[in-house]
Amino acid sequence: MRMTRLLGVCFALLLASAAFGQNFDHAQYFPKATPGQKKSDPVKGVFRIDGNSKEIQFLGKGSAPAVSIKMDNIKSILYERTAKPRYAEGLLIAWPLLFTKSKSHYLTIQYNDEKEGSQYAIIRLDKSNYRDSLASIEAGTGKQVQRSEES
């Protein structure tokens, strides 16, 4: 009885926070490369899930969003966790770091754009808030996030 009540309160709080919007700091957005350019530099900023306007946005250093996606236009959402060995840190700082890996959390959103058709956005999430952002995006969009984790 107490457990179901606690779960109900947690679910209600999650829905309420998704309805008003949440900001997730320390994110990076990877814009599409322009023609003649191999890859573009990531944009640092805030990943925002806005329940009022039914949009997912990435806000860079300026006031205008770098990307804005309507939740109704989202086709699929993919979360990937990657791991990479820390060779340079192990050689330069301390040898025990040779046996550790740095982990990165990426969110790929595939969506339909009225002007350009099928598009995608790649966002790197921070390690401190990626779980909260995944829960918020599932609650806000009603779509399940596909997970692909590399060990």
N, C-alpha and C positions, 0 to 999 in steps of 0.2 A: 504494500500500500504506500509506504513512504517512498520507496524507490520509484514507483510510477509517478507519484506527485513531483518528485525531484526531476525526473526526466521531462515531465510536462512543463515545468517551470523553465528548465534549460532550453527546451525547444522553443518556447514562447519568447524567451530573451533573444535567441538566435534569429528568429523571424523578425522581431522588432528591430534589432540592429541592422538586419539586411534591408528592411523597409526604409530606414532613414539614411542609409549609406555608411560605408566604412572606408577609411583610408589606411593603406598599408605602405609604410615608409621603406626606404632603402631598396627600392625596386629599380630594375633597368629594363628599358624597352629597346628592342633591336629593330630599327626601321629597315624598310627594303632598300637595297643598294640601288643607286642611280645607274643608268647605262654607262659603261666604261669604268665602273668602280667594282672591285672584287667584293668588298664587304664594307658596311657602314659602321661607324662608331656607335656604341650603345648610349642611350640617353638616360641619365639618372633622374629619378623623380619619385612620384607617389602613384601607386596603383589604387584606383578608387572604384568601388562597387556602389552605385547610386540606385537605391530602390525607388525613390520618388520619380525620377525621370526614366527609369528602366534602362539604364545605360551602364556600361563598363568603360572606364576611362583610364588613360594614363596621362598624368599631369607632369610635364617637365618643369624646368626652372621658371619658365614664363607662365603667364596666366592662362593661355590657350592650351587645350589638351593636345598632346601629340597624336593620340588616337582615341576615338570615341566609337563604341560599338553598341548598337541597340540590342537588348537581350532577345528580342523576337527574331533577329537576323542570325543568331548564332546557330551553326550547324553542329559543331562538336567542340569539345574541350579536352585537351590532353595534358596530363601532368607527367613530367619526366624528372627523375633524380639521377644525376650523373656523379661519378666519383673519379678523381684523378690523383695519382700518387704525388707526394710532396718531395720530389727528388732534390730540387734546388734548396729548399729549406733544410732538408736533412744534411746536405753537404755543407751549407753555409752556417747554419745555426747549431743544430745538435743532431747527432746520428740517430737517436730514437725516432725522429720524425720521418726517417726513411720508411718506416713500417706503418705510417698513417696515410689517410687519403683525405683530400678536401672534397666536400660535397656541394653540388649546385642544384638548385630547384628551378625548373623551367615550366612555364605554362604556355601552351600553344592554343590559340583560339581561332577556329576556322569559322568564317561568317560570310554572309552575302552583303555586298555593298551595292546600292542602287546605281552608282555611276560606273564602277569598275567590275562588277560581277563578284565571283568568288575570291575572297581574300583571306589572309591569315595574319595574326599578330603573335609575336614571340616576346614573352615577358619573363625576366629572371626575378624570382621572388627571394626575399630575405629568409635566412634560416630561422630567425626568431618568430616569424609570423606566417610562414607558408601554410601551416595547418589551418589557421584561422581563415586565411584567404580562400583556401579550397572549400571549407565549409560554407563560407559566405557566398561564394559563387554558385555552389550547388543549391543553396537555399533561395538565392535571388533569381536564378534562371530556371530552376526546376529540372535541369539536365544533370545527368550523372557525369562526373569527371572520370575519364579513362585514365588509369595509372600504369605507367611503365617505369619500373625502378631497376636501376643497375646497381649491383652490389660492389 
